[in-house]
């Protein structure tokens, strides 16, 4: 669905009422039906927060998870423009990070460029967990690479502003599980002007972005919004 208006709109459906932000697009499907996404559009930024296998999530049955190898099915080479930023959220697990760097990115013809971190803090500015905790870490990792399938695309990437190899993003986390901070404004500095942007495994919508996933409207439900008079 493509919503082109410059003002937000409440959309009524049999599943409830949803808030559509201005100029948004979304595709509701799962990893078994990515052909609905491959329509010839090439994106300059692709962000994803995959539903990694997690014992706690599996036990609570909060949402369906994917095996690492399932991500190899994603058609990133068919979706990425030359020099496209491919951004993957990962946990603090080293095995997971190595999989993205050593298997997933090379499979997609993506070259790793940066490793950023999101530090989650309380409203008083303290980390939400002890930084030395062996059980839970107060930070998450963001791995960023550029799509460069051949030499011509590598040359295109070289004309774009280089990413800082490390960056620390600090914010108070949302009370809703697994909500990540919006990275669009930070990332747009490092791609061409007026980029086409895609979020995969999305659970909400953004202005001037295409969102894809099987829960793409979850946090757009009117129940998650508060009217301000």
PyMOL commands that set and color helices and strands:
alter all, ss='L'
color gray80, all
select helices_A, chain A and resi 31-36+55-60+68-73+76-79+94-107+151-158+184-190+218-220+222-224
alter helices_A, ss='H'
color red, helices_A
select strands_A, chain A and resi 2-3+9-13+16-20+24-28+43-48+80-90+110-120+139-147+168-171+197-200+209-213
alter strands_A, ss='S'
color yellow, strands_A
deselect
rebuild
show_as cartoon
